């Protein structure tokens, strides 16, 4: 596995922004977690669960902090 394949915090924030979380690339992971929890509480809950689960499925490539955010959001 090449290091460039790993999903770090910046990659995670860029993906969140691509999925529609405004200014995610400028947010801290804690702020991203808050925004994700808001999205999961909204009308598009199933879509967000699917998106986050797709990232979590690649667990071996996730930075540990990103993995913690995903697990926290999906287990609440």
Secondary structure, DSSP 8 states (H G I E B T S, - for coil): --GGGSB-HHHHHHHHHHTT-TTGGGS-HHHHHHHHHHHHTSTTHHHHHHHHHHHHTTGGGB-HHHHHHHHHHHH-
